[in-house]
């Protein structure tokens, strides 16, 4: 698994990450997939695409596990303990790992956890230097950093009133799935809830405009390249977007056709138009009730409308050519070998052969109305 993750096998197959691939192929839960991959990554050396070998984070623990001196639960305790000591140097980390392994020979995981709270005092008696006095900070602050791949990290704080408003907005969305099979951790649920709030805010009719127009992302691409869905980069600068990703965005976005001359000067720009009109979207909500992908529980309010026959290929924006998909499954359908067939006006999903060798079509039964009792 560590080698597969380092080679990016999951993304080559159209999945967002290795745990997502393991959920479909080995039928792990998301928690189990991440747990096993974390073990594999920390305990095994991996070879990067350039051929260099990255040594394991916990080489002593890997050896002890291979010899049967410790078990998986004790490995978890050692990993969490050392992860909580990020400011130790390499020699101190090796000492801490050795001390924990010595204790693991006698302690069960719970006792080892309690002992782990004292490891810093053993390997670093002086402790980290005290922080300088912080200057007074503003009531609200947000620092954000956009990475080269377009993803974002942010950090900040809110005043009391804004913090309460933020909590009240997130709470309805970050609840576990009612069926009891939600394997997401609290942080992941909160991240999904925040994304849902952003998506609902973007659809608010009172959203502030910028220069007289709603916020838009302009993507320039040749018509033939968009139709072929080539893996070419169509955004300049550090941010990269392939034609395949642009094609997914075109499923449910403001489409702004533009004709460019030979020197890339705009010759004609049409007025923006919705890919899916409001009345058709309401019909989608009534039919699909939420994400149509099998076993997905995401509500329709955070879903995109996906063209079964792609818009770039001339697929009509009609109810019998559309399906509601949450952002994660929208990306999966565009970037993997999953396909959709419309049967009796409803979407059925055909899995890739590595998920189901018979490629038997599936549908989402979670949003289907309950049958009436006889």
C-alpha positions as CSV (number, residue, x, y, z in Angstrom):
1,X,0.0,0.0,0.0
2,X,2.8,2.4,0.8
3,X,4.4,1.8,-2.6
4,X,1.0,2.1,-4.4
5,X,0.4,5.4,-2.6
6,X,3.8,6.8,-3.5
7,X,3.3,6.0,-7.2
8,X,0.0,7.8,-7.3
9,X,-1.9,4.7,-8.5
10,X,-5.2,5.9,-7.1
11,X,-5.2,9.1,-9.0
12,X,-4.2,7.4,-12.2
13,X,-7.4,5.3,-11.9
14,X,-9.5,8.4,-11.3
15,X,-9.8,8.3,-7.5
16,X,-9.0,11.2,-5.2
17,X,-6.7,9.3,-3.0
18,X,-5.6,5.8,-2.0
19,X,-8.2,5.2,0.8
20,X,-11.0,6.0,-1.7
21,X,-9.6,3.3,-4.0
22,X,-9.2,0.8,-1.2
23,X,-12.9,1.4,-0.2
24,X,-14.0,0.2,-3.6
25,X,-11.5,-2.6,-4.3
26,X,-10.9,-4.2,-0.9
27,X,-14.2,-2.9,0.7
28,X,-12.4,-1.4,3.7
29,X,-14.3,1.3,5.6
30,X,-12.8,4.8,5.1
31,X,-11.4,4.7,8.7
32,X,-9.8,1.2,8.2
33,X,-8.3,2.2,4.8
34,X,-6.7,5.4,6.3
35,X,-5.5,3.5,9.3
36,X,-3.8,0.8,7.3
37,X,-2.3,3.2,4.9
38,X,-0.9,5.3,7.8
39,X,0.8,2.2,9.2
40,X,2.2,1.3,5.8
41,X,3.5,4.8,5.2
42,X,5.2,5.1,8.6
43,X,6.7,1.6,8.8
44,X,7.9,0.9,5.3
45,X,10.4,2.5,2.9
46,X,9.0,3.7,-0.4
47,X,10.5,4.5,-3.7
48,X,9.6,7.9,-5.2
49,X,8.9,8.3,-9.0
50,X,12.4,9.7,-9.3
51,X,13.9,6.5,-8.0
52,X,15.0,7.8,-4.6
53,X,14.2,5.7,-1.5
54,X,12.4,7.4,1.5
55,X,13.3,5.7,4.7
56,X,10.4,4.7,7.1
57,X,9.4,7.2,9.8
58,X,9.5,4.6,12.5
59,X,12.2,2.0,11.5
60,X,12.6,0.6,15.0
61,X,8.9,0.1,15.4
62,X,8.7,-1.6,11.9
63,X,11.4,-4.1,13.0
64,X,9.6,-4.8,16.4
65,X,6.3,-5.3,14.6
66,X,7.9,-7.7,12.1
67,X,9.4,-9.7,15.0
68,X,6.1,-9.8,16.9
69,X,7.3,-7.8,19.8
70,X,4.5,-5.3,19.5
71,X,1.0,-5.3,18.1
72,X,-1.0,-2.9,15.9
73,X,-2.6,-1.1,18.8
74,X,0.8,-0.5,20.4
75,X,2.1,0.8,17.0
76,X,-0.8,3.3,17.0
77,X,0.2,4.6,20.4
78,X,3.8,5.0,19.4
79,X,2.8,6.8,16.2
80,X,0.5,9.2,18.0
81,X,3.0,9.9,20.8
82,X,5.8,10.8,18.4
83,X,3.5,12.8,16.2
84,X,2.7,14.9,19.2
85,X,6.4,15.8,19.6
86,X,7.1,17.6,16.4
87,X,10.0,19.8,17.7
88,X,12.3,16.9,18.6
89,X,15.5,16.5,16.5
90,X,16.3,13.2,14.7
91,X,18.4,11.8,17.6
92,X,15.7,12.7,20.2
93,X,13.0,11.1,18.1
94,X,15.0,7.9,17.7
95,X,15.5,7.9,21.5
96,X,11.8,8.5,22.1
97,X,10.9,5.6,19.8
98,X,13.4,3.3,21.5
99,X,12.0,4.2,25.0
100,X,8.4,3.6,23.9
101,X,9.3,0.2,22.4
102,X,11.1,-0.8,25.6
103,X,8.0,0.0,27.6
104,X,5.7,-1.6,25.0
105,X,7.3,-5.0,25.9
106,X,5.6,-4.8,29.3
107,X,2.6,-2.5,28.9
108,X,-0.8,-2.9,27.2
109,X,-1.8,0.0,24.8
110,X,-3.7,1.9,27.5
111,X,-0.8,1.9,29.9
112,X,1.6,2.7,27.1
113,X,-0.5,5.7,26.3
114,X,-0.2,7.0,29.8
115,X,3.6,6.4,29.7
116,X,3.8,8.3,26.4
117,X,2.7,11.5,28.2
118,X,6.0,11.3,30.1
119,X,8.3,10.7,27.1
120,X,9.1,14.3,26.5
121,X,10.3,14.7,30.0
122,X,12.7,11.7,29.4
123,X,14.2,12.7,26.1
124,X,13.9,16.5,26.4
125,X,14.0,17.5,30.1
126,X,14.3,21.2,29.3
127,X,11.3,21.3,27.0
128,X,10.6,23.7,24.2
129,X,11.5,27.3,24.8
130,X,8.7,29.5,26.2
131,X,6.8,31.6,23.6
132,X,7.3,35.3,23.4
133,X,4.5,37.5,24.6
134,X,2.0,37.8,21.8
135,X,1.0,41.3,20.7
136,X,-2.7,42.2,20.9
137,X,-4.5,40.7,17.9
138,X,-7.6,42.0,16.0
139,X,-11.0,40.6,16.8
140,X,-11.2,38.7,13.5
141,X,-8.4,37.5,11.3
142,X,-8.0,35.0,8.5
143,X,-4.7,33.9,7.0
144,X,-5.0,31.7,3.8
145,X,-2.4,30.2,1.5
146,X,-3.2,28.8,-1.9
147,X,-0.9,25.9,-2.8
148,X,0.5,25.3,-6.3
149,X,-2.2,22.7,-7.0
150,X,-5.0,25.2,-6.1
151,X,-5.9,23.8,-2.7
152,X,-6.0,26.1,0.3
153,X,-4.8,26.1,3.9
154,X,-6.1,28.7,6.3
155,X,-5.9,29.7,9.9
156,X,-7.5,32.4,12.0
157,X,-9.8,33.4,14.8
158,X,-13.2,35.0,15.2
159,X,-14.8,37.2,17.8
160,X,-17.5,35.8,20.1
161,X,-20.5,36.8,18.0
162,X,-19.0,35.6,14.7
163,X,-17.7,32.4,16.3
164,X,-21.3,31.6,17.5
165,X,-22.7,32.3,14.0
166,X,-20.0,30.1,12.5
167,X,-20.9,27.2,14.9
168,X,-24.6,27.6,14.2
169,X,-24.0,27.4,10.4
170,X,-21.8,24.3,10.6
171,X,-23.8,22.2,13.2
172,X,-26.6,21.1,10.9
173,X,-24.1,19.8,8.3
174,X,-21.5,18.2,10.4
175,X,-23.8,15.6,12.1
176,X,-22.9,12.0,11.4
177,X,-25.0,10.2,8.9
178,X,-28.2,9.0,10.7
179,X,-27.9,5.4,9.4
180,X,-24.9,4.9,11.7
181,X,-22.3,4.0,9.0
182,X,-20.5,7.3,9.0
183,X,-16.8,6.5,9.3
184,X,-15.6,10.1,9.0
185,X,-13.7,11.7,11.9
186,X,-14.9,14.9,13.5
187,X,-12.4,17.0,11.6
188,X,-13.4,15.5,8.3
189,X,-17.1,16.1,9.1
190,X,-16.4,19.7,9.9
191,X,-14.4,20.2,6.7
192,X,-17.3,18.7,4.7
193,X,-19.8,20.9,6.6
194,X,-17.7,24.0,5.8
195,X,-17.6,23.1,2.1
196,X,-21.4,22.6,2.1
197,X,-21.9,26.1,3.7
198,X,-19.7,27.7,1.1
199,X,-21.6,26.0,-1.7
200,X,-25.0,27.1,-0.3
201,X,-23.6,30.7,0.1
202,X,-22.5,30.7,-3.5
203,X,-26.0,29.9,-4.6
204,X,-27.5,32.6,-2.5
205,X,-29.3,35.2,-4.6
206,X,-28.0,38.0,-2.4
207,X,-24.3,37.1,-2.9
208,X,-22.3,40.3,-3.3
209,X,-21.1,41.0,-6.9
210,X,-17.7,41.9,-8.0
211,X,-17.4,44.6,-10.7
212,X,-21.1,44.1,-11.4
213,X,-21.0,40.3,-11.9
214,X,-21.1,37.3,-9.7
215,X,-17.7,35.7,-8.9
216,X,-16.6,33.7,-12.0
217,X,-13.6,31.5,-13.0
218,X,-12.7,31.9,-16.6
219,X,-11.0,29.0,-18.4
220,X,-9.7,29.4,-21.9
221,X,-9.4,26.2,-24.0
222,X,-9.7,25.2,-27.6
223,X,-13.0,23.7,-28.6
224,X,-11.4,20.5,-29.9
225,X,-9.4,20.0,-26.8
226,X,-12.5,20.4,-24.6
227,X,-14.3,17.8,-26.7
228,X,-11.5,15.3,-26.6
229,X,-10.9,15.9,-22.8
230,X,-7.1,15.9,-23.3
231,X,-4.8,15.8,-20.3
232,X,-3.3,19.2,-21.3
233,X,-2.8,22.1,-19.0
234,X,-5.2,24.9,-19.8
235,X,-4.4,27.4,-17.0
236,X,-1.2,29.3,-17.1
237,X,0.9,30.1,-14.0
238,X,1.3,27.8,-11.0
239,X,-2.3,26.6,-11.0
240,X,-2.8,23.6,-13.2
241,X,-6.1,22.4,-14.7
242,X,-6.5,19.7,-17.3
243,X,-9.1,19.8,-20.0
244,X,-10.8,16.8,-18.2
245,X,-11.3,18.9,-15.1
246,X,-12.5,21.9,-17.2
247,X,-15.0,19.5,-18.7
248,X,-16.3,18.5,-15.3
249,X,-16.7,22.2,-14.3
250,X,-18.7,22.8,-17.5
251,X,-21.4,20.3,-16.3
252,X,-22.9,22.8,-13.8
253,X,-21.5,26.3,-14.2
254,X,-21.9,29.6,-15.8
255,X,-20.8,28.9,-19.4
256,X,-19.2,32.0,-21.0
257,X,-18.4,31.2,-24.7
258,X,-15.6,33.3,-26.2
259,X,-14.1,33.5,-29.7
260,X,-10.4,34.4,-29.8
261,X,-8.4,35.6,-32.8
262,X,-5.1,34.2,-33.9
263,X,-3.2,36.5,-31.5
264,X,-5.5,35.5,-28.6
265,X,-7.5,38.8,-28.8
266,X,-11.2,38.4,-27.9
267,X,-13.3,38.8,-31.0
268,X,-16.7,37.9,-29.4
269,X,-17.9,37.1,-25.9
270,X,-21.4,35.8,-25.4
271,X,-23.6,36.5,-22.4
272,X,-23.2,33.9,-19.6
273,X,-25.8,31.2,-19.4
274,X,-26.7,28.6,-16.8
275,X,-25.8,25.1,-17.9
276,X,-28.9,23.8,-15.9
277,X,-31.9,26.2,-15.6
278,X,-33.6,26.5,-12.2
279,X,-36.7,24.7,-13.3
280,X,-34.8,21.6,-14.5
281,X,-32.7,21.6,-11.3
282,X,-35.9,21.5,-9.2
283,X,-37.0,18.5,-11.3
284,X,-33.6,16.9,-10.5
285,X,-34.1,17.4,-6.8
286,X,-37.6,15.8,-6.9
287,X,-36.3,12.8,-8.9
288,X,-32.9,12.1,-7.4
289,X,-33.4,13.7,-3.9
290,X,-29.7,13.7,-3.3
291,X,-26.4,12.4,-4.8
292,X,-27.5,9.6,-7.2
293,X,-24.2,7.7,-6.8
294,X,-24.7,4.3,-5.1
295,X,-24.7,4.5,-1.3
296,X,-24.1,8.2,-1.2
297,X,-26.1,10.1,1.4
298,X,-25.2,13.7,0.5
299,X,-28.3,16.0,0.1
300,X,-29.3,17.6,-3.2
301,X,-28.6,21.1,-1.8
302,X,-24.8,20.5,-2.2
303,X,-24.9,18.5,-5.4
304,X,-24.0,19.4,-9.0
305,X,-26.0,18.5,-12.1
306,X,-24.0,16.2,-14.2
307,X,-24.6,15.6,-18.0
308,X,-24.7,11.9,-18.7
309,X,-23.8,12.6,-22.3
310,X,-21.3,15.4,-21.8
311,X,-22.2,18.9,-22.6
312,X,-19.0,19.3,-24.7
313,X,-20.2,16.3,-26.7
314,X,-23.5,17.9,-27.5
315,X,-25.4,16.3,-24.6
316,X,-28.7,18.2,-24.0
317,X,-29.5,20.0,-20.7
318,X,-32.6,17.9,-20.2
319,X,-33.9,15.9,-17.2
320,X,-33.3,12.5,-18.9
321,X,-29.6,13.5,-19.5
322,X,-28.8,14.8,-16.0
323,X,-28.0,13.3,-12.6
324,X,-27.3,14.9,-9.3
325,X,-23.8,14.2,-8.0
326,X,-22.0,15.4,-4.9
327,X,-18.6,17.1,-5.7
328,X,-16.6,13.9,-4.8
329,X,-18.6,11.5,-6.9
330,X,-18.8,14.2,-9.7
331,X,-15.0,14.1,-9.9
332,X,-14.9,10.3,-9.7
333,X,-17.3,9.9,-12.6
334,X,-15.4,12.3,-14.8
335,X,-11.9,11.0,-13.9
336,X,-12.4,7.2,-13.6
337,X,-14.0,4.3,-15.5
338,X,-17.3,4.6,-13.8
339,X,-20.1,5.2,-16.3
340,X,-23.8,6.1,-16.2
341,X,-26.8,4.7,-18.0
342,X,-30.3,6.2,-17.9
343,X,-32.9,3.4,-17.3
344,X,-36.5,4.4,-17.2
345,X,-35.5,8.0,-16.7
346,X,-33.2,7.4,-13.7
347,X,-29.4,7.1,-13.5
348,X,-27.8,3.7,-13.0
349,X,-24.0,3.5,-12.4
350,X,-21.8,0.9,-14.1
351,X,-18.6,0.2,-12.0
352,X,-15.2,-0.4,-13.5
353,X,-14.0,-4.0,-14.0
354,X,-11.6,-3.7,-11.0
355,X,-14.6,-2.9,-8.7
356,X,-17.0,-5.5,-10.2
357,X,-15.8,-7.9,-12.9
358,X,-19.4,-8.4,-14.1
359,X,-19.9,-4.6,-14.3
360,X,-23.5,-5.0,-13.0
361,X,-25.3,-1.6,-13.0
362,X,-26.1,-0.1,-9.6
363,X,-28.3,2.7,-8.3
364,X,-28.7,4.7,-5.1
365,X,-31.5,3.2,-3.0
366,X,-31.0,5.5,0.0
367,X,-32.9,8.4,-1.5
368,X,-35.6,6.3,-3.1
369,X,-39.1,6.8,-1.6
370,X,-40.2,4.1,0.8
371,X,-42.8,1.7,-0.7
372,X,-46.3,2.0,0.6
373,X,-47.5,-0.8,2.9
374,X,-50.1,-3.1,1.3
